[in-house]
Amino acid sequence: MKKIIVALGVIGLLCASASPLWAGGIINKSNLSADYFRSLTRHGSTDAADIVAFNPAGVMKMDNGFYTKLDVLYIAKDYGNKVPNFLPTAGENGDFSSDEPSIVPGFFSVYKQDKWAGFFAVTVPGGGGEVKYNDGNARTAILAASFITNPLFGGAYTGIDSMNIEANSVALGFSLGGAYEINDMFSVAGGLRFVSADQKFKGSVDLTTAAPITDVYKVDLERKASGWGYFLGLDVAPTDKLNVGILYQSNTELDYKSDVSEDNSPGAAITNGVGWPDGSKEREDLPGIIGLGVSYKILPQLRAEIDYTRYLETDATFEASRFDKAGDSNEIGVSLTYTINPQWRTSIGYLYTDIVGMNSTDLLPEAAELDARTIGLGAAYSPTDQWQFSVGYTNVHYDSVTTDATSSRAPAGSKLEKAVWAISIGAQYRWF
């Protein structure tokens, strides 16, 4: 016989923000455009409309006109947990995995005229997709095991028949701003960004029993939050060969409110037990960032760029205890872009991501926040003065982490792993 506790997977994710995109800090994601995929450096760039998200003042280096750009990013994810000495379950030998891909859009528009410009962008600065552990994961494993070994149940549960956990998280950013050219060397930019975040979680654990118990518990959880931030940009071009871009993005305050539907749980015992009753709130900000990019033309056909991004996590407010030691994470990237002819440019880049302040027991087993090394390459093609197409490919190598103690997220000795490859395509059109 079984007792189906559909809430267990939800309990495991109540304090989680699944963030399946691969570049960024603990919360933030920086892979916002197709051109980012091909170079991994955009803070010092001035060559396409997506720079409004990376170097907004750099739009003053673009030709006059009205531009629109639409990007589609396909991210293939292989996330895994290896749990030691685990009870026999649907997960083979304690190995659990999710390979659900993410498809992420990006939209950018710029109107530039002589000394000024206006722009608008839609990006995904946090979250950005879905994870599905069809056989459960480290979190459901320890939750289920706690039921089996809990003396309050008197040995009623004898094993685990199946487990499942999935989560979907997305934070959409809507940016509106403008830029002004002070002189040939200096340009400035500024604007506002509205962030709308939505997180959905569900899961199940079927426990085999020694007696015919047929209670069914169900929980559906959704968390929503929204908030405003601002950004400032500065672009400096001392010479035709050298360009420097600086971006400051403010912290965005996000107060998540839970919406819970729970059946056959007296007094909402499941969600109350973990501190997430219906209508409760928890603050989890989208941290601000500081970005610096330096682009230099080594040869007439060859340009190099180096980027540094710092995620201001220590200035953000996180009420969840797993963030107590977080921040500030950072990234550094380098790239080379070679102009074959006026129509074709090729790029290659390398990015190092350093996640700061997260203990192994604080990492999410669903999408662990891990240090990473990324290679990107691709090309931009301009068949006419109006059209520009971009394609990119990236491959990400993560440093796996083994938990050094048991927590509510995973047993001690659980190995948290990730592997990602991604492709992107973008199309930009200059209307006039």
Stockholm file with secondary structure:
# STOCKHOLM 1.0

chainA/1-432         MKKIIVALGVIGLLCASASPLWAGGIINKSNLSADYFRSLTRHGSTDAADIVAFNPAGVMKMDNGFYTKLDVLYIAKDYGNKVPNFLPTAGENGDFSSDEPSIVPGFFSVYKQDKWAGFFAVTVPGGGGEVKYNDGNARTAILAASFITNPLFGGAYTGIDSMNIEANSVALGFSLGGAYEINDMFSVAGGLRFVSADQKFKGSVDLTTAAPITDVYKVDLERKASGWGYFLGLDVAPTDKLNVGILYQSNTELDYKSDVSEDNSPGAAITNGVGWPDGSKEREDLPGIIGLGVSYKILPQLRAEIDYTRYLETDATFEASRFDKAGDSNEIGVSLTYTINPQWRTSIGYLYTDIVGMNSTDLLPEAAELDARTIGLGAAYSPTDQWQFSVGYTNVHYDSVTTDATSSRAPAGSKLEKAVWAISIGAQYRWF
#=GR chainA/1-432 SS CEEEETTHHHHHHTTCCCCCCCSBSSSBBCCCSHHHHHHSCCTTCCSSGGGGGTCGGGGGGSCSEEEEEEEEEEEEEEEEEECTTCCSCSSGGGEEEECCCEEEEEEEEEEEETTEEEEEEEEEEEEEEEEEETTCCHHHHHHHHHHHHCGGGTTCEEEEEEEEEEEEEEEEEEEEEEEEECSSSEEEEEEEEEEEEEEEEEEEEEEEESSCCCCEEEEEEEEEEEEEEEEEEEEECSSSSEEEEEEEECCBCCEEEEEEEEESCGGGHHHHHTTCCTTCEEEBCBCEEEEEEEEEEEETTEEEEEEEEEEEGGGSCBCSGGGTTCCCCEEEEEEEEEECSSSEEEEEEEEEEECCSCCGGGSCSSSCCCCEEEEEEEEEECSSSSEEEEEEEEEEEECCEECSSCCSSCCTTCEEEEEEEEEEEEEEEECC
#=GC SS_cons         CEEEETTHHHHHHTTCCCCCCCSBSSSBBCCCSHHHHHHSCCTTCCSSGGGGGTCGGGGGGSCSEEEEEEEEEEEEEEEEEECTTCCSCSSGGGEEEECCCEEEEEEEEEEEETTEEEEEEEEEEEEEEEEEETTCCHHHHHHHHHHHHCGGGTTCEEEEEEEEEEEEEEEEEEEEEEEEECSSSEEEEEEEEEEEEEEEEEEEEEEEESSCCCCEEEEEEEEEEEEEEEEEEEEECSSSSEEEEEEEECCBCCEEEEEEEEESCGGGHHHHHTTCCTTCEEEBCBCEEEEEEEEEEEETTEEEEEEEEEEEGGGSCBCSGGGTTCCCCEEEEEEEEEECSSSEEEEEEEEEEECCSCCGGGSCSSSCCCCEEEEEEEEEECSSSSEEEEEEEEEEEECCEECSSCCSSCCTTCEEEEEEEEEEEEEEEECC
//
